Amino acid sequence: EVQLVESGGGLVKPGGSLRLSCAASGFTFSSYSMNWVRQAPGKGLEWVSSISSSSSYIYYADSVKGRFTISRDNAKNSLYLQMNSLRAEDTAVYYCARDWIYNGEPPGYWGQGTLVTVSS
Amino acid sequence: QSVLTQPPSASGTPGQRVTISCSGSSSNIGSNYVYWYQQLPGTAPKLLIYRNNQRPSGVPDRFSGSKSGTSASLAISGLRSEDEADYYCAAWDDSLSAVFGGGTQLTVL
């Protein structure tokens, strides 16, 4: 069974940093692209970033480019999101999500999410 | 403002058939596959439809998807109270990003 468990969320001040982690299990992690998708309170889903299976291809939404960094450690079956220069508008539940079957398409498996709150 | 356009709300009575539309452009829906998700309150999204009209194992055949040009639709037949949820469409965009619709809140009357 595919399992994705996010951690690292919390309260941070504007301008601060936070690192999210996602522990994956139940599948061959190194074979799949991974994504971060966020959802602001009461709002819709917003794609944040994607990373290919070998980290060769990395993409970001314009709203986080230059501030967030996605990475992965295939030996540890883990996905990360380093978030710097955080703003109030980054407040959201952040979901770790795996491609369904096909790389380069929207995700199919989702974690339960971790809440990031940016506030003074 | 979401890249893909969905109606903010939809409703139907038990047993009825409802459809939710999703409109995009040539760079996303027009040239890539559409996915649909169901999100129950307080939970993570769940994949309902992939590659326009394919259902993952375990998803009832009451749910169906279609695509034509730069638009897609999700149809739910035999509406049930447990179908009350938010529904989102998504697609990959040729600008190398994933794009989502703003979501449709389905109410079962």
Interface residues (C-beta under 8 A of the other chain):
Chain A: N35 V37 G44 L45 E46 W47 S50 Y59 A61 Y95 W100 I101 Y102 G104 E105 P106 P107 G108 Y109 W110 G111 Q112 G113
Chain B: S2 N32 Y33 Y35 Y37 T43 A44 P45 K46 L47 Y50 R51 P56 Y88 A90 A91 W92 L96 S97 A98 V99 F100 G101 G102 G103
